[in-house]
Amino acid sequence: MDYVEIRLPKCKVYLTHAEVGELLKNDIRLFELGLRRGKGIHRHQIQKQREQEKWRREKGLE
């Protein structure tokens, strides 16, 4: 069984995917917030990767 690890300041919480889904289903605002945050973080990671690849090409490292 796969678990989602949630790191908190003084502990770690492990929940199943179904349990996380149930929590998010009960608080749709929280789900929307997490979804928007996840999309933003993903976009940032992709952009950072593209910039690193461009820098390597320009420096002739690839």
Sequence and secondary structure as in RCSB ss.txt:
>XXXX:A:sequence
MDYVEIRLPKCKVYLTHAEVGELLKNDIRLFELGLRRGKGIHRHQIQKQREQEKWRREKGLE
>XXXX:A:secstr
  EEEEEETTEEEEEEHHHHHHHHHH HHHHHHHHHHHHHHHHHHHHHHHHHHHHHHHHT  
